[in-house]
């Protein structure tokens, strides 16, 4: 390893371990959670901290959550998130931001020492001091989060609460978007269009190569390109068959035909239907790339049959997704995922 550069021998694909010190300020609430690369289900009593652990991941890893979730970081003394290639993301309490250090032309090695020194010297942590999240290796090499290529993170908000008026105005002037699930659907509609454009481009490239194999080669190539999309469409149709809804396959965005004639917008769906649509559409547009899906209590509003098939359906759409779920529902794991369950008591560090 030369200088302060990372030896990026392995692609960052998933979270391998999470370490949390002194949750809620209690010296005996320390956790070390070694995650599976595929499915992870965190279970525990109400108030045991499983939802808090999931929330602590977001502002540490993702800059877009840092400002609005800054108070979450005060719920633990330290949070460390390790990835499969041994890079660790952790937050540091500093009086000045990393950008201020950079303006002074302090190199990364000196910056790391300064951050560690400040962290050790402080006995209390103020919310305004949480201004830096550092990515490092075990050898104390350091990079700022903007220099790290993370896997795609998908955060599913399963609670269909109404948008506050201010949030609604800021997000969209579309009167159909009234709840958090509506807002997620709106965003996913745009991403679904981009997804179709991307698979269309790939189709042109594949078909050019396949044309030399004749009609049989063309048909096989077309089926392979649209395979995941068709799995998704068939899956939603099957899940919604009891209410006689089917996805309108003639349109480039998601809409439904009910009872063979009525056109239904996704914003007109029930909370449970919106929720399952958001989860599965999110998995589809990941386009089979390495992704991390984080869901807190995804069983909210879902029929038990939908809960039982949830993990299987996500895996059918993207087998490269790492799924991280906090849940109370035994139905989520009933289809053979029992060995992927972590009880809060199992990951608590005993001293």
Order of alpha helices (4+ residues) and beta strands (2+ residues): beta-beta-beta-alpha-alpha-beta-beta-alpha-alpha-beta-beta-beta-alpha-alpha-alpha-alpha-beta-beta-beta-alpha-beta-alpha-beta-beta-alpha
